[in-house]
């Protein structure tokens, strides 16, 4: 059988909130969070409000599309390897030869969640093999014990159906963003307590956190998609610093969505609007934008490889992107349509051997791209598995993904 389903149970527990969890974070001089100044004219305020509403609407549409698209596609699965030829690769320079394409059925283990239409988001796996993930629609934070299949859930304090991304710290605590409630949360599995770090507002708008990742010093970096900022939280003190991000184009507000933290502490991020990749130097505070060929490209997820290259996925127009910081050269690789289904790319990871894996919601497949061989291998899931969204690696190098829909919600494991 291409997919196996372990037995699972679900239990919901009540967690405590630490007494000082609502303490307002501090901020430094990089970018002081503030409200609108009185001198701003009404027309400018209306334009800001309109863009704010547009960004919020866009974030919701992207999530809803991801969670509903995969359930209605790919009625037939490819049980044998099928060769294919995608369009020629496009870069900021000359085109490169077409890549090789292989398609086969994925061999996965699925862990179904008993509730329907819960909206499983970006997961993370701790050192004990437990997977942590937000149930956005259900307003819960969940843990899957992969060894037993038991699913336990907790409801974070003051949550507003906005648990988007999750990561794990060195002590085994699970961190998450609550985009709707505008905070970053920490959950201590041992004490089953939540600690909340409110993020405040900028020019009257909430930060709207999306992606988060720790650096080598244990500082937590995050994107503020609504506030147009890159932020850093010191878990020890609760201090929050933010850096403003340049607008990607005239009349288009910045909306940093994804990010990856390099070993040397440099921050790279992708804008969900305006077709731009950005770099933040935390030492100097300088932000640099790299514009893509398509100004409407929507960058969803980012990762880096051992060579220091940054890889990213585009929901639209469905390309796999790469930027080499040593040359500032941006390459965008077309991903072929499979069985007539155009690519819509979501979560991305890079394995220890340099292979690039991403979730292709359009093809309902996990895709491995081998840069040196210029080869795509599609591992298609069953049509009933739900829409692909999040993707992560565990400490053993196994792939974990989330798939959600109106009738199917599951976490899957695959050994690459």
HUJOZI-V27648 format. One record per residue. N is the residue number from 1. SS is DSSP state (~ for helix, > for strand, _ for the rest). PHI is phi in whole degrees, -180 to 180 (* if undefined). D_CENTER is the distance of its C-alpha to the mean C-alpha in Angstrom with 1 decimal. Layout:
{{N:SS:PHI:D_CENTER} {N:SS:PHI:D_CENTER}}
This chain:
{{1:_:*:29.9} {2:_:-69:26.6} {3:>:-133:24.7} {4:>:-119:26.0} {5:>:-122:25.4} {6:_:-69:26.3} {7:_:-67:28.0} {8:_:-143:26.0} {9:>:-130:27.0} {10:>:-129:25.3} {11:>:-139:26.5} {12:>:-113:25.6} {13:_:-122:26.6} {14:_:-101:27.2} {15:_:-100:25.8} {16:>:-96:27.5} {17:>:-106:26.3} {18:_:-62:27.5} {19:_:-57:30.3} {20:_:-98:28.8} {21:_:-71:25.3} {22:_:-100:25.8} {23:_:-65:27.0} {24:_:-71:26.0} {25:_:-72:24.3} {26:_:-89:26.1} {27:_:-139:25.1} {28:_:-106:26.7} {29:_:-77:28.3} {30:_:-58:25.4} {31:_:-157:24.4} {32:_:-74:26.2} {33:_:-71:24.6} {34:_:-147:27.3} {35:_:-101:28.4} {36:_:-61:30.0} {37:_:-82:33.3} {38:_:-63:36.3} {39:_:-78:37.3} {40:_:-68:34.3} {41:_:-75:35.9} {42:~:-63:35.1} {43:~:-65:34.0} {44:~:-66:31.4} {45:~:-65:30.1} {46:~:-63:30.0} {47:~:-64:28.0} {48:~:-63:25.4} {49:~:-63:25.3} {50:~:-64:25.0} {51:~:-68:22.0} {52:~:-59:20.4} {53:~:-64:21.0} {54:~:-66:19.7} {55:~:-65:16.3} {56:~:-60:16.1} {57:~:-63:17.3} {58:~:-63:14.9} {59:~:-61:11.8} {60:~:-67:13.8} {61:~:-64:14.9} {62:~:-59:11.5} {63:~:-67:10.6} {64:~:-62:14.2} {65:~:-62:14.5} {66:~:-62:11.8} {67:~:-83:13.5} {68:~:-114:17.0} {69:~:-73:17.2} {70:~:-71:17.2} {71:~:-75:20.2} {72:~:-108:22.6} {73:_:-121:22.3} {74:_:57:23.8} {75:_:-72:27.0} {76:_:-119:28.3} {77:_:-102:26.8} {78:_:-90:27.8} {79:_:-93:29.8} {80:_:-135:30.9} {81:_:-70:29.7} {82:_:-124:29.9} {83:_:-74:30.2} {84:>:-155:28.7} {85:>:-136:28.6} {86:_:-82:25.8} {87:_:-64:26.6} {88:_:-65:27.4} {89:>:-68:24.7} {90:>:-115:24.5} {91:>:-136:24.2} {92:_:-75:25.6} {93:_:-116:28.7} {94:_:-84:30.4} {95:_:-65:29.0} {96:>:-111:28.7} {97:_:-62:30.0} {98:_:-60:28.1} {99:_:-85:25.9} {100:>:-90:27.1} {101:>:-124:25.4} {102:>:-128:25.9} {103:>:-130:25.0} {104:>:-153:25.5} {105:>:-80:24.7} {106:_:-73:22.1} {107:_:-103:23.6} {108:>:-132:21.3} {109:>:-110:21.9} {110:>:-105:20.6} {111:>:-116:20.6} {112:>:-70:21.1} {113:_:-92:20.5} {114:_:-68:23.8} {115:_:-81:22.7} {116:_:-99:21.9} {117:_:52:19.3} {118:_:-100:17.3} {119:_:74:13.7} {120:>:-75:11.8} {121:_:-102:8.2} {122:_:-77:5.8} {123:_:-93:8.9} {124:>:-147:10.8} {125:>:-120:14.4} {126:_:-89:17.2} {127:_:-67:20.4} {128:_:-88:22.3} {129:_:88:20.1} {130:>:-81:18.9} {131:>:-102:15.5} {132:>:-113:14.0} {133:>:-158:11.8} {134:>:-87:12.1} {135:>:-101:14.4} {136:_:-59:13.6} {137:_:-68:16.8} {138:_:-85:18.9} {139:_:63:18.0} {140:>:-132:17.9} {141:>:-110:16.3} {142:>:-119:17.1} {143:>:-125:18.1} {144:>:-104:19.1} {145:>:-84:21.9} {146:_:-65:21.6} {147:_:-75:25.3} {148:_:-116:26.7} {149:_:82:24.3} {150:>:-78:24.7} {151:>:-110:22.0} {152:>:-120:22.5} {153:>:-127:21.0} {154:>:-134:21.5} {155:_:-101:21.2} {156:_:-65:20.0} {157:_:-67:22.5} {158:_:55:22.5} {159:_:-69:19.2} {160:_:-132:18.6} {161:_:56:16.3} {162:_:-135:13.2} {163:>:-77:11.5} {164:>:-105:7.8} {165:>:-125:6.3} {166:>:-136:9.0} {167:>:-149:10.7} {168:>:-120:14.4} {169:_:-93:17.2} {170:_:-67:20.3} {171:_:-90:22.3} {172:_:90:20.2} {173:_:-75:19.0} {174:>:-100:15.8} {175:>:-110:13.8} {176:>:-153:11.6} {177:>:-104:11.1} {178:>:-115:13.4} {179:_:-64:12.7} {180:_:-68:15.9} {181:_:-88:18.1} {182:_:63:16.8} {183:>:-146:16.6} {184:>:-106:15.0} {185:>:-118:16.5} {186:>:-124:17.8} {187:>:-117:19.3} {188:>:-94:22.2} {189:_:-64:22.8} {190:_:-69:26.4} {191:_:-98:27.5} {192:_:52:25.1} {193:>:-125:24.7} {194:>:-101:22.1} {195:>:-126:22.1} {196:>:-108:20.7} {197:>:-118:20.1} {198:>:-65:20.5} {199:_:-108:19.2} {200:_:74:22.0} {201:>:-128:22.2} {202:>:-137:22.7} {203:_:52:25.4} {204:_:81:25.4} {205:>:-110:21.8} {206:>:-69:19.2} {207:_:-67:16.5} {208:_:65:13.7} {209:>:-65:11.2} {210:>:-129:7.4} {211:>:-98:5.8} {212:>:-151:8.5} {213:>:-161:10.4} {214:>:-83:14.2} {215:_:-98:16.6} {216:_:-67:19.9} {217:_:-92:21.8} {218:_:87:19.7} {219:_:-86:18.5} {220:>:-102:15.1} {221:>:-97:13.3} {222:>:-150:11.0} {223:>:-99:10.4} {224:>:-112:12.7} {225:_:-66:11.9} {226:_:-83:15.2} {227:_:-80:17.2} {228:_:68:16.5} {229:>:-135:16.3} {230:>:-107:14.8} {231:>:-122:15.8} {232:>:-138:17.0} {233:>:-113:18.3} {234:_:-93:21.1} {235:_:-62:21.1} {236:_:-73:24.8} {237:_:-113:26.0} {238:_:81:23.4} {239:_:-74:23.7} {240:>:-115:21.0} {241:>:-119:21.2} {242:>:-135:19.6} {243:>:-125:20.0} {244:>:-70:20.2} {245:_:-108:18.5} {246:_:-62:20.9} {247:_:-68:20.9} {248:_:-73:19.9} {249:>:-168:23.1} {250:_:-62:26.2} {251:_:78:25.6} {252:>:-115:21.7} {253:_:-73:20.0} {254:_:-73:17.2} {255:_:-144:13.8} {256:>:-61:11.4} {257:>:-119:7.8} {258:>:-107:5.9} {259:>:-158:8.2} {260:>:-142:10.1} {261:>:-104:13.3} {262:_:-79:16.3} {263:_:-59:19.2} {264:_:-88:21.4} {265:_:91:19.3} {266:_:-74:18.4} {267:>:-114:15.2} {268:>:-119:13.5} {269:>:-146:11.1} {270:>:-120:10.5} {271:>:-92:12.0} {272:_:-79:11.1} {273:_:-130:14.9} {274:_:90:17.7} {275:_:60:16.6} {276:>:-142:16.3} {277:>:-109:14.7} {278:>:-126:15.8} {279:>:-129:17.3} {280:>:-115:18.4} {281:>:-95:21.3} {282:_:-63:21.5} {283:_:-71:25.2} {284:_:-97:26.4} {285:_:79:23.8} {286:>:-77:23.8} {287:>:-115:21.0} {288:>:-121:21.2} {289:>:-108:19.7} {290:>:-118:19.8} {291:>:-87:20.3} {292:_:-85:19.5} {293:_:-64:22.3} {294:_:-103:20.9} {295:_:-67:20.5} {296:_:-98:18.7} {297:_:-63:15.8} {298:_:-113:12.4} {299:>:-88:9.8} {300:>:-104:6.3} {301:>:-140:4.9} {302:>:-141:7.5} {303:>:-158:9.9} {304:>:-126:13.7} {305:_:-104:16.7} {306:_:-68:20.0} {307:_:-87:21.7} {308:_:85:19.5} {309:>:-84:18.0} {310:>:-103:14.5} {311:>:-109:12.8} {312:>:-149:10.4} {313:>:-108:9.9} {314:>:-117:11.6} {315:_:-63:11.7} {316:_:-127:15.1} {317:_:-93:17.3} {318:_:77:15.6} {319:>:-111:16.0} {320:>:-97:14.7} {321:>:-109:15.1} {322:>:-149:16.5} {323:>:-126:18.1} {324:>:-101:20.8} {325:_:-63:21.4} {326:_:-73:25.0} {327:_:-121:25.9} {328:_:61:23.4} {329:>:-91:23.4} {330:>:-105:20.6} {331:>:-121:20.6} {332:>:-121:19.0} {333:>:-102:19.7} {334:>:-65:20.4} {335:_:-102:19.1} {336:_:-68:22.1} {337:_:-78:22.5} {338:>:-114:23.5} {339:_:55:26.3} {340:_:82:26.0} {341:>:-98:22.4} {342:_:-68:20.4} {343:_:-78:17.0} {344:_:-132:13.8} {345:>:-100:10.9} {346:>:-123:7.4} {347:>:-60:5.7} {348:>:-141:8.0} {349:>:-142:10.2} {350:>:-120:13.7} {351:_:-80:16.5} {352:_:-65:19.4} {353:_:-91:21.7} {354:_:95:19.5} {355:_:-71:18.4} {356:>:-105:15.2} {357:>:-113:13.4} {358:>:-148:11.1} {359:>:-92:10.9} {360:>:-105:13.4} {361:_:-65:13.6} {362:_:-63:16.9} {363:_:-94:18.6} {364:_:51:17.2} {365:>:-143:16.9} {366:>:-87:15.2} {367:>:-122:16.3} {368:>:-106:17.6} {369:>:-113:18.6} {370:>:-101:21.3} {371:_:-58:21.8} {372:_:-68:25.4} {373:_:-97:26.5} {374:_:51:24.5} {375:>:-121:23.9} {376:>:-102:21.4} {377:>:-124:21.8} {378:>:-92:20.4} {379:>:-112:20.3} {380:>:-84:20.7} {381:_:-94:20.2} {382:_:-69:22.8} {383:~:-62:22.8} {384:~:-91:22.8} {385:~:-77:19.6} {386:_:100:17.5} {387:>:-81:14.7} {388:>:-71:12.0} {389:>:-141:8.3} {390:>:-89:6.5} {391:>:-151:8.0} {392:>:-152:9.4} {393:>:-111:13.0} {394:_:-94:15.7} {395:_:-59:18.5} {396:_:-87:20.6} {397:_:90:18.4} {398:_:-82:17.7} {399:>:-87:14.7} {400:>:-127:13.2} {401:>:-140:11.5} {402:>:-113:11.4} {403:>:-140:13.6} {404:>:-136:15.0} {405:_:-163:17.8} {406:_:-69:20.9} {407:_:-122:22.8} {408:_:-133:20.6} {409:>:-139:17.8} {410:>:-153:17.2} {411:>:-106:15.4} {412:>:-121:16.5} {413:>:-123:17.6} {414:>:-144:18.7} {415:_:-93:20.7} {416:_:-69:20.1}}
